[in-house]
C-alpha cells in the first residue's frame, strides 16, 4: 500500500523527522483519501509496523477501578469539576494514534486551507511579475515551488500529521500529552506505554497508572470547560491560519532549480522541517505565540498543582513519577517537537516552571478561592503579563490583599441603570 512506503520514509532512526518525502508524494498519491492514509500511517508508526495484541481484560478492569479512585479524590480539588460524562478508555497505541488523527484534524485542515489560499495568491503575484529581471529562472522556480505546495498541500499536511501522531503514539501515556482540547468525553490512556515507562523509571506499575489517571482527568476537566476549550481552539486555529508561503524565502532557498538532476537536492530541502516552517511562518505568529504560551503555562501549572495535591498521598512514588513525566518535555524527540511547533506550542522546562510559579503565587495570596476563580469565566483567564505576575491577575479579578473577593474599587453598580440617560 502507498502508506507503507510513506511509513518507511517518515519513520527514520534516531528520532529524525522529515516533513515529507518528495519522491513518495510525487509517486502516485493523488486520488487517495489523505486522512485515511494519515490514520493508517499513524497506526503503523505507533506499532512499528507490527501486529499489536489486544489489551488484556484484567488490565482494562484495573484501569477502570483506579479511575474511580482518581475521580473520587479529584472531587475535592479546588477549581476541578470532572464532567459526569467523562469516561476513561484503556486503548492500544494504534487506537490512540488513529483517534488522535481525528482529534487534531481540524487544526491541520485549517493549516492546509490557509496554505492553499496563500499559495493561490502568491502564485498569481509571481505570474504577474515581469520575468525580465536579472534572473528570470528564479521567478519561474519560485512559481513552480508555490504551485507544488498547492498541488501537494492536502497530502503534505495529512501525511505529516499521520507521521507525527504515530511517533507520539509510541510513548503517549494519555491523550493530553499535548494540552489540546477534544470534543469527546472519552479520555484515552495507553497501558502498554504506561507500563513501559514504569519499568524505565523504576516505579510500581499501578502507582504510575493511578498517577496518569489523576493527570488525565484533571487536564480533561480544565480543557472541557467551554470557554477554556473555546479560547484554546481559537488560538490554535488562528495559529494554523497564519501560515503562508514566503515567495522571497522560497526563491532564495531553491534558486534556479530548473535542472531535474537537482531534484534530490530539492527533496532533501523539502524534508527539513525547520526549513519548511521558516518558509511558511508569518508575522501573525509572533502575536499569537505569547498568548498560547501563557494559556498553556497556566493550564499545565494548574494540572501539576492539582495532581500533586490529590495524588501524592496515594502514590508514594509521586515525586519520582513527576520528575520522569516533566523530563519528557525536555527530552522530546524531533518528531514530537515538530508537531508542537506546527501547532504553536513551545513546551519545555521553562513553560512548566512559569506555570508552577503562577499557580503558587495565586495559592499564596488567595488560597483555594483564587484557584477556583481561575477557570470560572472567559474574562478571568490570565493575560501573558499576569501569568508572570499573579498579583496583577488577582487585582484585576477583584481580590484584595487579604485574598477576599470583592470589587477592586469598592464601588457597586446600581440595580437600575435607566437614570444614566439623564446624566
N, C-alpha and C positions, 0 to 999 in steps of 0.2 A: 504493500500500500504506500501511497505517497507520503503519509506522515511518518512512516518508518525511516525513510531517507532523511526527513527533517529532524527526527529524533536523534539520529546518528550525528548529524552535523551540529545540532543545537544542544547536545549533552556531552561536551568535551571534558577531558580530565582536568583535575586541579581547580575546579570552580570557575574556569574561564567561561565567558559568555558572549557569543556573537549576537548582534542584533538580529540579523537574518543572513542566510546563505543565498547569495545571488544566483548561483548555479541551480539550486533546487527550486527557487522561486520562478526562474525562467524555464524550468523543465516540465511544464505541463500542469501547474497548479490551478489555472483558471478553470472555472466551471465547478470547482469543489465547494462544498459548504464550509466556509472558513472557520466557523465556530465549532462545528462538529470535529473538524480536523484539529482545532485547538484543544478540545476536550480529550480527544484520543491521544494527542501528543502529551498533554499534562499527565494523563493516567500512565502512559508508558514510561515517561521520565521518572515519575514518582516511584515506580516499582522497578526501575532499572530494566524495563522491558521483559520482566519475568512474571509468571503467573503468581498472583497473590492469594494466599489462603483466606478463607472467611474467618471472621473473628469467632473465638470460642464463646458459646453461650454463657459460660461461667464468668468470662471477662465482662460481657455486657451487663450481667446481673450485678457484678461487683461495682461497676461504674455507676449504675443506677442507684444502688444503695448509698454509695459515697456522695452522690449528687444530692440526695435528700438531706444528708448531714450538712453539706456545704450551704444549701439553700436555707436550712433552719437557722444556722448561725449568722448568715448574711442578713437575715430579717431584723437583727438588732443593730446593724451598722448604720451610722449617720449618713444620710443622703443616698442610701441604696434602697431601691424597690425592685426586686426581681419580678419581672412580668409573670402573672399567674400562668400564662400560656407557654412560658419558656420550657423547653424540653431538651435535655441532654441526649445526644445521639453518639454512641461509640461507633466509629467508622474506620474503614481501611484507608490507606494512603491514596489509593485510586479514587475512592468515593470522595474523599476530602478535596482532591485536586479537581475532579470534574465539577463538583458543586461550587468550588471557588471560582472556576472559569465563568460560571453563570453569574455569580455574585459580583465579579469585577467587570463583567461585560459592559455595563452602561458607561463606565469611565473610559474603557478602551474604545468603545464605539464612538464616544464623543471626540476622543483624540483622533480617530480615523476621519470623522466628519470634518473636524477643524483642519486637518492636514489636507483633505481633498479640496475643501473650499479655498484654502490659501494657495494650493498648488494651481488651481484654475486661474486665480487672479495673477499669480506670479508668471504663469505661462503666457497669459495674454500680454503682460507687461514686457516680457522678454521678446515676444513675437513682434511687438510694435517698435522695438528699439532699432536704431539704424545699425545695420550689420557692417557698416563701413568703418568700424572702429579699428584700433590698432591691431587687435587680434579677434577677428570675427569668429574664429573657431571656438573661442572661449564662450562666446554668447550662445553658439549652437550647442556646445556641450552642456551649458547650464540649462538650456531649454530641454535638451534630451533628458537630463537628470530629473528635472522637475516633472516631465511627463512620465518618467519611470516611477517616481514617487506616487504620482496619481494613479497609474495603472496597477501598481503593486500594493498601494496603500492598505486596502482591506485585508489582504493576505499577510502583509507585513505586520500589521497590528495584531491580528488574531494568532499567528504563529508565535510571535514574540510573547504574547500573553500566555499561550499554552506552555511554552518553554519555561518561562519564569515561574509560573504557578506549579509546574511539575517539579522544578528544583525546590521550591518552597515546601511542597508536599513531602519531600524526602525526610524532612526533620520537624515539620509543624506539629506542635503538641495539641493545639486547638485552633479554632477559626479566627481568633484575634491575635495571631502573630503580628499582624498589622492592624491598627485601630480603624478598620474600615466597617461602617455600618452595613448590616444585611437586612433584607426585607423579611426574612423568615424568623420565627421564634425558635427554630431548631438550632441548638448550639452544638457544633461538632467538636469532638475530641478524638484523638488518634492514639489508642492504647499501644500500638506497635512502637510508635515514636516515643511515647511516654516511658515505656518500659526500657527502651534502648538508652534514653537519657538518664534514667535512674541508675542503670548499670555504669554508664560513663561517669556520672557524678558521685557514685558510691553512696547512694541513699536508698532507703527501702522503697520498693515499687509502690506500695499502697499509700505511702506518705506523699510521693510525688503525684500520684493520681488525684488524691484529695486536694493537694495544693493547686494543681491545674484547674480543677473544678471550681475552686474558690475564685481563681483568677478569671476564668471564662465567664462565669455567672456575674461577677462584679463588672467586667467590661461590657457584657451584654446589657446589663441593667442601665448603664450610662448611655451607651450608644443606641439604645432603644427609646430613650426619652425623645419625643417627637421633635422638639426644637433643636436638640443637640444633633440628632440624626440629620435634620434638615440643614443645619449650618455646616456640618462636616460634608454632606453630599454636595452642597452648593460650592464649597471651596474646592473640592476635588473636581467637580465638573468644570468650574471656571479655570482651574489649572490645566485640565486636559484641553479645554477650548482655546487656550492661549498659544498652543504650539503652531508654528508656521515656518515654512522653509525660508531660509535666508539665501536668496539667489547670489548675493555677493560672496558669501562664505562658500557656497556650493561651487561657484566658478573658481574660487581660489584653491579649493581642495582638488577639484577634478580637472581644472585647466582645460587643455585642448585634447581630451581623450577621444579622439576620433579614430584612433588606430585600434582595431579589435584585438590586437595582440596584447593590449594593456588591460583587457577585461579581467584577468586575475588580480591585477593591482586595484582595479575598481571594486572587485568583490571583497578584497581584503579591507579596504577602507570602509565599505558599507557594513562590514561585520564588526566594526569598532563602535560599541555603544556610546562611549564618551564623545566620539566624533559626530555620531548621528544626533545626539542630543544637542551638541553645540550648534549644529546646523538648523535646529528646529526651535531653540529657545527664543523667547521674545521678552521685551521689557515688562510686559504684564506679569511675568513670573516673579520678577523682583518685588512686586507689590503684594503678591499672594503668599509668598513663602513665609514672611513674618507672621501672618495671620494663621496659617496652617501650623507652623512650628509652635505657636503659643497655645492653640487649642489642643494639639496633640500632647504637649508637655503637661497641660493641666489634667487631661484625661488619664494619661499614664501615671502621673503623680498621685492622683486620687485613687486609682485602682490599686497601685502599690501600697498606699497607706491602708486601704480597706482590707486587702489580703493580709497584711502584716498584723492588723488589729484583730482579725477574726480567725485566721488560720494558725498563727503561731502557737496559741495554746494547745492546739490539737495535733500539730505537726512538729515533732521535736527537731527535725532536720530543716526547719523553715529557713534559717539563715543561710545554710549551705545551698539549699534549693534556690533561694532568692539570688544569691551570688551567681549561681550557674545560669539562671534564667537571664539575668542582666548582662552576663558576659556574651550572650548570643547576639546582642546588639553590637558589641564591639568586634566580634569575630564573624560578622556577616559575610557570606560568600559573595563574589561579584555579581552573580545572577540575582541573588536576593536583594543586594544593594541597588541594583539597577531598577528593579520594579518599584522600590521606594522612590527613587529619583524621578521615575516616569510619572508617579502619582503625586509628586511634590512633597514627599516625606523624607526628611533627613534625620533619622532617629539614631542617636548614639548616646554615649555616656553623659554627654553634656545635656542632652534633652531630658534624660531621666533625672539628673541632678537638679535641673531647673524646675521640673515638675514637683520633685520632692520638697524643695525649699519653699515653693509656692504654697503647697498644702500645709507644710509645717508652720509657715507664717500665719495662715488662717487659723489653724488649730490653737496656736499660742495666744492669739489675740481675741478670738471669738468662740473657740471650742466647737462642739458639735453643731451649735446653732449656725455658725458660719459655714460649716461644711454642708449643712442641709440647704443653705441658700444657693449653693454653687450651681445647681442644675435646675432650679425651680422656674426660671424664666429666661427667655431669649435675651432680654436686655441685661440680665445679670451675668451673662457669660463674660469672662475677663478679656481685656484687650492685651496685646503684646506687652505694653508698658506695665500693666497691672500684674501680669504673671511674674515680672521681675520685682514688683513692689506690692505685695499683697495688702499692705496697709492702704494703698490707693484704692484698691478694689473694695475693701471693706468700707472705706469712707464714701465711695460712690453709691454703694447699695444701701447706706444708711445705718451702719453700725458705729456706735460711739466708741470712745477709747476704752470703755469697760466691756465691750463686746455685746452691748444691748442694742437690739434693733430698734430703729426709730427714724423719723425724718431728720436728715442731716442738718437742716437749718432751723429746726424747731417749729416750723410753720405747718399748718394743716390746711388742706383745700376745703372750702365750704361745700356743703351738700348741694346747694342751689347756686348755679353759676349764671343764672339768667340776668342778674343785675350787672354783669360785666359790660353789657352793651351800653349802659348808661355812663360808663366811666370815660 
